Amino acid sequence: MQIDAILFDKDGTLFDFAATWEAFARALMMKLAEGDITRAAQLGEVIGFDLHAGRYHPDSIVIAGTPAEIVEVLAPWVPGMTKPALIDMLNHEASQAPQAEAVPLGPFLDHLRGHGLKLGVATNDAEAPARVHLGGAGVQDRFDFIAGSDSGHGAKPGPGQLLAFAAHVGVAPEHVAMVGDSTHDLLAGRAAGMRTVAVLTGMAPADELAPHADVVLAHIGEIPAWLGL
């Protein structure tokens, strides 16, 4: 197995999903509901978020959806706001969401780079909040490529972001590993002809991910051992 580059999903992969996006959903719903908790809970159900329990439903659009897809679901319930205004609010709240690193990212990424690996991020989040999150963790400069769903390459499970990364770093797709916590990530990796690595720091269980993955790991910190580094 020759892996020369690794492309990471962001939420649920580099960062723990629940710590980030449960806080985001609560803040967004309360803002949209203008502080009315009953209304906020109703809006939460629209996107598959239980406001009172602080949990996402397994099929929530937020787990793997793009900001545009989330807005398509929300817009009919917020008739006083345009879709562009909703996307702006969503991206702002996303950029403010707290981040919990799945592992200490600086040393982890430096270790991979020290072995000559090219690194990238492909997320269904928008690019601007993704860069804010990576910058907040102090690791944006470790990546050779960062793309969001609005970066012009499409969104996962399509392979556009993945193939753009491979082309950008000059590595054949078969020598790239796509790492993610959702079937969207893994299906995109398979479509791009890459190796697929599932991690369990998102919302999906191992038995859902395993059919689409070459390996299932507890978290990204196990990647060096998988690669023999």
C-alpha positions as CSV (number, residue, x, y, z in Angstrom):
1,M,0.0,0.0,0.0
2,Q,1.5,3.3,-1.1
3,I,-0.2,6.4,0.4
4,D,1.4,9.7,-0.6
5,A,-1.4,12.1,0.4
6,I,-4.3,12.2,2.9
7,L,-7.5,14.1,2.5
8,F,-9.5,14.7,5.7
9,D,-13.1,15.6,6.2
10,K,-13.4,18.2,8.9
11,D,-16.4,17.8,11.2
12,G,-16.4,14.5,13.0
13,T,-13.0,13.7,11.7
14,L,-10.5,16.4,12.6
15,F,-12.9,17.8,15.1
16,D,-15.4,15.9,17.3
17,F,-18.8,16.3,15.8
18,A,-21.0,16.6,18.8
19,A,-18.9,19.2,20.6
20,T,-19.0,21.5,17.6
21,W,-22.4,21.1,16.0
22,E,-24.7,20.6,18.9
23,A,-23.6,24.1,20.2
24,F,-24.1,25.4,16.6
25,A,-27.6,24.1,16.3
26,R,-28.7,25.4,19.7
27,A,-27.3,28.9,18.9
28,L,-28.8,29.0,15.4
29,M,-32.2,27.8,16.4
30,M,-32.5,30.2,19.3
31,K,-31.4,33.1,17.0
32,L,-33.9,32.2,14.3
33,A,-36.6,31.8,17.0
34,E,-35.7,35.2,18.6
35,G,-35.2,33.5,21.9
36,D,-38.5,31.6,21.9
37,I,-37.5,28.2,23.1
38,T,-40.7,26.4,22.0
39,R,-40.2,27.8,18.5
40,A,-36.5,27.0,18.6
41,A,-37.3,23.4,19.4
42,Q,-39.7,23.2,16.5
43,L,-37.1,24.6,14.2
44,G,-34.6,22.1,15.6
45,E,-36.8,19.2,14.6
46,V,-36.9,20.6,11.0
47,I,-33.1,20.0,10.8
48,G,-33.2,16.8,12.9
49,F,-31.9,18.3,16.1
50,D,-33.5,17.6,19.5
51,L,-33.0,21.0,21.3
52,H,-34.0,19.7,24.7
53,A,-31.8,16.6,24.6
54,G,-29.0,18.4,22.8
55,R,-28.7,15.6,20.2
56,Y,-29.0,15.1,16.5
57,H,-31.2,12.5,15.0
58,P,-29.2,10.0,13.0
59,D,-30.6,11.2,9.7
60,S,-30.2,14.9,10.4
61,I,-29.4,17.0,7.3
62,V,-26.7,18.8,9.4
63,I,-24.5,15.6,9.7
64,A,-23.4,15.5,6.1
65,G,-25.3,18.2,4.4
66,T,-24.0,21.5,2.9
67,P,-25.1,24.9,4.1
68,A,-27.3,25.2,1.0
69,E,-29.0,21.9,1.7
70,I,-29.7,22.9,5.3
71,V,-31.1,26.2,4.2
72,E,-33.4,24.5,1.7
73,V,-34.9,22.5,4.6
74,L,-35.1,25.5,6.9
75,A,-36.3,28.2,4.5
76,P,-40.0,27.3,4.4
77,W,-40.1,27.6,8.2
78,V,-38.5,31.0,8.3
79,P,-40.5,33.0,5.7
80,G,-39.2,36.3,6.9
81,M,-35.6,35.6,5.7
82,T,-34.2,35.1,2.2
83,K,-32.1,32.1,1.5
84,P,-28.9,34.1,1.1
85,A,-29.6,35.8,4.5
86,L,-30.1,32.3,6.0
87,I,-26.9,31.0,4.5
88,D,-25.0,34.1,5.9
89,M,-26.4,33.5,9.3
90,L,-25.7,29.8,9.2
91,N,-22.1,30.4,8.1
92,H,-21.6,33.0,10.8
93,E,-22.9,30.7,13.5
94,A,-20.8,27.8,12.1
95,S,-17.6,29.9,12.3
96,Q,-18.4,30.7,16.0
97,A,-19.0,27.1,17.0
98,P,-16.5,25.7,19.5
99,Q,-14.0,23.1,18.3
100,A,-12.8,20.0,20.1
101,E,-9.9,18.4,18.3
102,A,-10.2,14.7,17.8
103,V,-6.6,14.4,18.7
104,P,-4.0,17.2,19.3
105,L,-3.9,18.3,15.6
106,G,-0.6,20.1,15.5
107,P,1.7,17.2,16.5
108,F,-0.4,14.7,14.5
109,L,-0.3,16.7,11.3
110,D,3.4,17.5,11.7
111,H,4.1,13.8,12.1
112,L,2.4,13.0,8.8
113,R,4.1,16.0,7.0
114,G,7.4,14.8,8.4
115,H,7.0,11.6,6.4
116,G,6.4,13.6,3.2
117,L,2.6,13.2,3.0
118,K,0.6,15.9,1.3
119,L,-2.5,16.9,3.4
120,G,-5.8,18.4,2.5
121,V,-9.3,19.1,3.9
122,A,-12.6,18.5,2.0
123,T,-15.7,19.5,3.9
124,N,-19.4,20.0,3.1
125,D,-19.2,23.0,5.4
126,A,-18.5,26.3,3.6
127,E,-14.9,27.2,3.0
128,A,-14.8,30.4,5.1
129,P,-15.9,28.8,8.4
130,A,-13.7,25.8,7.7
131,R,-10.7,28.1,7.5
132,V,-11.8,29.8,10.7
133,H,-12.0,26.5,12.5
134,L,-8.6,25.3,11.2
135,G,-7.0,28.6,11.9
136,G,-8.5,28.6,15.4
137,A,-6.8,25.3,16.0
138,G,-3.5,26.8,14.7
139,V,-3.3,24.2,11.9
140,Q,-4.5,25.9,8.7
141,D,-0.9,26.2,7.4
142,R,-0.4,22.4,7.7
143,F,-2.7,21.8,4.7
144,D,-1.8,22.0,1.1
145,F,-5.5,22.2,0.1
146,I,-8.7,23.3,1.8
147,A,-12.1,23.1,0.0
148,G,-15.7,23.6,1.1
149,S,-18.9,22.8,-0.6
150,D,-18.9,26.4,-2.1
151,S,-15.3,26.2,-3.4
152,G,-16.3,25.3,-6.9
153,H,-15.6,21.5,-6.8
154,G,-19.1,20.4,-5.7
155,A,-19.9,18.6,-2.5
156,K,-19.5,15.0,-1.2
157,P,-20.6,12.3,-2.0
158,G,-19.5,13.6,-5.3
159,P,-15.7,13.2,-6.0
160,G,-15.0,16.7,-7.2
161,Q,-13.3,18.0,-4.1
162,L,-11.2,14.9,-3.9
163,L,-10.0,14.9,-7.5
164,A,-9.2,18.6,-7.2
165,F,-7.0,17.8,-4.2
166,A,-5.2,15.0,-6.0
167,A,-4.6,17.2,-9.0
168,H,-3.4,20.1,-6.8
169,V,-0.8,18.0,-5.0
170,G,0.2,16.0,-8.0
171,V,-0.7,12.6,-6.5
172,A,-2.6,9.9,-8.4
173,P,-6.0,9.2,-6.7
174,E,-5.1,5.6,-6.0
175,H,-2.2,6.9,-3.7
176,V,-4.5,9.1,-1.7
177,A,-6.5,8.1,1.4
178,M,-9.8,9.8,2.0
179,V,-10.6,10.0,5.8
180,G,-14.0,10.7,7.1
181,D,-16.8,9.9,9.6
182,S,-19.8,9.6,7.2
183,T,-20.8,7.5,4.2
184,H,-20.7,10.7,2.2
185,D,-17.0,10.9,2.8
186,L,-16.4,7.2,2.0
187,L,-18.6,7.1,-1.1
188,A,-16.8,10.2,-2.4
189,G,-13.5,8.4,-1.8
190,R,-14.6,5.3,-3.7
191,A,-15.9,7.4,-6.5
192,A,-12.6,9.2,-6.8
193,G,-10.6,5.9,-6.8
194,M,-9.0,6.5,-3.4
195,R,-8.4,4.4,-0.4
196,T,-11.1,5.0,2.3
197,V,-10.6,5.3,6.0
198,A,-13.5,5.6,8.4
199,V,-13.2,7.1,11.8
200,L,-15.7,6.9,14.7
201,T,-15.6,10.4,16.0
202,G,-18.8,11.4,14.2
203,M,-22.3,10.2,14.4
204,A,-22.2,7.1,12.2
205,P,-21.6,3.6,13.8
206,A,-18.9,1.3,12.6
207,D,-21.4,-1.1,10.9
208,E,-22.7,1.7,8.8
209,L,-19.3,2.8,7.6
210,A,-17.5,-0.5,7.3
211,P,-19.0,-1.6,3.9
212,H,-17.5,1.5,2.3
213,A,-14.2,1.6,4.1
214,D,-10.8,-0.1,3.6
215,V,-10.3,0.3,7.4
216,V,-12.3,1.6,10.3
217,L,-10.3,3.4,13.0
218,A,-11.4,4.8,16.4
219,H,-10.0,8.2,15.5
220,I,-7.4,9.8,13.2
221,G,-4.7,9.3,15.8
222,E,-4.6,5.6,14.6
223,I,-3.6,6.5,11.1
224,P,0.2,6.6,11.5
225,A,0.1,3.0,12.9
226,W,-2.2,1.9,10.0
227,L,0.4,3.4,7.6
228,G,3.3,1.9,9.5
229,L,4.8,5.4,10.3
